[in-house]
Amino acid sequence: MDFFTKIALAFEHGGFWMWPIFLIQLASIAIILERTAALFFRRKLDQSRLALTFEESIRRGEMDSIIQKSQMLSVKNPIARAIAAGALAAKNLGGKDEIQGKMDEVLIEENAHLDRRVGFLSMLGNVATLTGLLGTITGMIKSFAAVAFANPAEKASLLSAGISEAMNATAYGLIAAIPALVAYAILQNRANRLAEDLNQGGLKIFNWLSFTYEPMLTYKIKPMKSERSVESNA
């Protein structure tokens, strides 16, 4: 209880700017909790490894099986959505450009989800520091203005009150800023690692689909040619 009493007194003596810093701290905590759950618990560094399980099926040209399997896995695995999009384009004989375009569309969307709201932590940390500095300046201005027109007996108490407000605002601004900036670095690193894992898996799938596309195209065209030759002989 002693600890919370001291915090309440420091908050009270810190002046108006303690409230904006408090709101900034709440916003940063909310983002940290949400992004931690999204990047560490809902996403895993296994997308590239998951892509390897599709290699044999892609090389055999089993597009229907690949599409069905990837659609089943797409709920928890973003790479599966890219595989489904690329396999569907290959099945429809869209060509390498269409395969790449369909897969890039999914990968860009998933990478955007990884970086969502992480950048706000850096901004909130800087704003909390600047808001604490602003509280420091206003506290010092208030203290010196009060001292200028106060009685000599009251000058010491008024000056100490203003300095206390200034220091409390500075301290609270740093308390709000430091965790936000540390969390920003950790979450940004995690997002980058997840994006690299996802893009590596997507590149593997694209290469396999591209190499398999030509044999599939030849296989599908050959029966058409044979049917035309039969018709001409008849």
C-alpha positions in Angstrom: 0.0 0.0 0.0 2.9 2.3 0.7 4.1 1.9 -2.8 0.7 2.8 -4.4 0.3 5.8 -2.0 3.7 7.2 -3.2 2.6 6.7 -6.8 -0.7 8.5 -6.2 1.1 11.4 -4.5 3.6 11.7 -7.3 0.8 11.6 -9.9 -1.0 14.3 -8.0 2.1 16.5 -7.7 3.0 16.0 -11.3 0.4 18.4 -12.7 -1.9 18.4 -15.7 0.6 16.7 -18.1 0.6 13.5 -16.1 -2.9 12.7 -17.6 -1.8 12.8 -21.2 1.2 10.6 -20.3 -1.1 8.2 -18.6 -3.3 7.9 -21.7 -0.2 7.4 -23.8 0.9 4.6 -21.4 -2.5 2.9 -21.6 -2.4 3.0 -25.5 1.2 1.6 -25.6 0.3 -1.2 -23.1 -2.8 -2.2 -25.2 -0.7 -2.3 -28.4 2.1 -4.3 -26.7 -0.4 -6.9 -25.4 -2.3 -7.3 -28.7 0.9 -7.5 -30.9 2.6 -9.9 -28.5 -0.4 -12.2 -28.7 -0.5 -11.9 -32.5 3.2 -12.3 -33.3 4.3 -14.7 -30.6 1.3 -16.9 -30.0 -0.8 -16.8 -33.1 2.1 -16.9 -35.6 4.9 -19.4 -35.6 8.3 -19.5 -37.4 7.4 -22.6 -39.4 6.0 -21.3 -42.7 9.1 -22.2 -44.6 9.1 -25.7 -43.1 5.4 -26.1 -43.9 6.1 -25.2 -47.5 8.5 -28.2 -47.8 5.6 -30.6 -47.2 4.1 -29.5 -50.5 7.2 -30.1 -52.6 6.5 -33.7 -53.7 2.9 -33.0 -54.5 3.9 -29.9 -56.6 6.5 -31.8 -58.5 4.0 -34.5 -59.3 1.5 -31.9 -60.5 -1.2 -32.8 -58.0 -2.8 -29.4 -58.1 -6.3 -30.5 -56.8 -4.7 -32.2 -53.8 -2.5 -29.2 -53.1 -5.4 -26.7 -53.3 -7.5 -28.8 -51.0 -4.8 -29.3 -48.4 -3.6 -25.7 -48.4 -7.2 -24.4 -48.0 -7.6 -26.6 -45.0 -4.4 -25.2 -43.4 -5.0 -21.6 -44.4 -6.8 -20.6 -41.2 -3.7 -20.7 -39.1 -1.0 -20.7 -41.7 -0.6 -17.7 -44.0 1.7 -19.5 -46.4 -1.1 -22.0 -47.1 -3.2 -19.1 -48.6 -0.3 -18.2 -50.9 0.1 -21.9 -51.9 -3.6 -22.2 -52.7 -3.5 -19.0 -54.8 -0.4 -20.1 -56.7 -1.6 -23.7 -57.3 -5.0 -22.4 -58.5 -3.2 -20.1 -61.0 -1.0 -23.0 -62.2 -4.0 -25.3 -62.5 -5.7 -22.7 -64.8 -2.5 -22.5 -66.9 -2.1 -18.8 -66.0 1.6 -18.8 -66.5 4.5 -17.8 -64.2 3.5 -14.2 -64.1 0.0 -15.0 -62.9 1.4 -17.5 -60.3 3.7 -14.8 -59.0 1.1 -12.2 -59.0 -1.5 -14.3 -57.1 1.1 -15.3 -54.5 2.5 -11.8 -54.1 -1.0 -10.5 -53.5 -1.4 -12.8 -50.5 2.2 -12.4 -49.2 1.9 -8.6 -49.3 -1.3 -8.7 -47.4 0.1 -11.0 -44.8 3.3 -9.0 -44.3 1.1 -5.9 -43.8 -0.7 -7.7 -41.0 2.6 -8.4 -39.3 3.7 -4.8 -39.1 0.3 -3.5 -38.1 0.4 -1.0 -35.2 4.0 -1.9 -34.2 5.2 1.4 -35.5 2.9 3.3 -33.1 5.0 2.1 -30.2 8.0 4.1 -31.3 5.8 7.2 -31.8 4.1 6.8 -28.4 7.5 6.3 -26.7 8.8 9.5 -28.2 5.6 11.4 -27.5 5.7 10.3 -23.9 9.2 11.6 -23.5 8.4 14.9 -25.1 5.2 15.2 -23.0 7.2 14.7 -19.9 9.7 17.3 -21.0 6.8 19.7 -21.7 5.5 19.0 -18.1 9.0 19.8 -16.9 9.1 23.1 -18.7 5.6 24.2 -17.6 6.4 23.2 -14.0 9.6 25.3 -14.0 7.8 28.2 -15.6 5.1 28.0 -12.9 7.6 27.8 -10.1 9.6 30.8 -11.2 6.5 32.8 -11.9 5.2 32.0 -8.4 8.5 32.9 -6.8 8.7 36.3 -8.6 5.5 37.6 -6.9 5.5 35.6 -3.6 6.6 36.7 -0.1 10.1 35.8 0.8 8.8 33.3 3.4 6.8 31.4 0.8 9.4 31.4 -2.0 11.1 28.2 -0.9 7.9 26.1 -0.7 6.6 27.5 -4.0 9.9 26.8 -5.8 10.1 23.2 -4.4 6.5 22.6 -5.5 7.2 23.7 -9.0 10.4 21.6 -9.2 8.5 18.6 -7.8 5.9 18.9 -10.6 8.6 19.2 -13.2 10.6 16.2 -12.0 7.5 14.0 -11.6 6.4 14.8 -15.1 9.8 13.9 -16.5 10.0 10.7 -14.5 6.6 9.5 -15.6 7.3 10.4 -19.2 10.4 8.1 -19.1 8.5 5.4 -17.3 5.9 5.3 -20.1 8.4 5.7 -22.9 11.1 3.1 -22.0 8.8 0.0 -22.1 7.2 1.2 -25.3 10.5 1.6 -27.0 11.9 -1.7 -25.8 8.7 -3.5 -26.8 8.9 -1.8 -30.3 12.4 -3.2 -30.9 11.4 -6.7 -29.8 8.1 -6.8 -31.7 9.7 -5.3 -34.8 12.4 -7.9 -34.8 9.8 -10.6 -34.4 7.7 -9.2 -37.3 10.8 -9.1 -39.5 11.7 -12.7 -38.7 8.1 -13.9 -39.4 8.1 -11.9 -42.7 11.4 -13.5 -43.8 10.1 -17.0 -42.9 6.9 -16.4 -44.9 8.7 -14.9 -47.9 11.2 -17.7 -48.0 8.4 -20.3 -48.0 6.6 -18.4 -50.7 9.7 -18.2 -52.9 10.2 -22.0 -52.6 6.6 -22.6 -53.6 6.8 -20.2 -56.5 10.0 -21.9 -57.8 8.5 -25.4 -57.6 5.3 -24.3 -59.3 7.3 -22.5 -62.0 9.4 -25.6 -62.7 6.4 -27.8 -62.7 4.3 -25.5 -64.9 5.9 -26.3 -68.2 5.5 -30.1 -67.8 1.9 -29.6 -66.8 1.2 -27.4 -69.8 2.8 -29.9 -72.2 0.8 -32.7 -70.6 -2.5 -30.9 -71.1 -1.8 -29.8 -74.7 -0.7 -33.2 -76.0 -4.1 -34.8 -75.8 -5.6 -31.9 -77.7 -3.0 -32.4 -80.5 -3.7 -36.1 -80.7 -7.4 -35.5 -81.0 -6.9 -33.1 -83.9 -4.6 -35.6 -85.7 -7.3 -38.3 -85.3 -9.9 -35.9 -86.8 -7.7 -35.1 -89.7 -7.0 -38.7 -90.5 -10.7 -39.5 -90.4 
